[in-house]
Amino acid sequence: MASIRLSVPDTAAKGEVIEIKALIRHPMESGFRRDSRGETIPRDIITRFECEYDGQTVFAADFHPSVSANPFLTFYTTATVSGTLTFRWTDQTGRTWSESAEIRVT
């Protein structure tokens, strides 16, 4: 199970560049490590992260086994209209989680 912590401003002026932060809580096991008995720990990674703002993708990233546990992302977009930012992340099995945040543009 993966969860996310978000930092999105509540309000912004139209045309303002806003900073968005996302911390995905996930172990991101590469499949290369071994446990105390010497057995390989199965691979378990997030493979894709996307952020949509008012229905358009403003940020997307593909992850690979070398990404650390609990990946932390910071990215920027321009505040254009009041609306919803939707964050979606997918693991290697195709399971998808999402979270959203509202922004009011003045």
Buried (B, 14 or more C-beta within 10 A) or exposed (E): EBEBEBEBEEEBEEEBEBEBEBBBEBEBBBEEEEEEEEEEEEEBBBBBBBBBBBEEEBBEBEBEBEBEEEBEBEBEBEBBEBBEBBBBBBBBEEEEBEBBBEBEBE
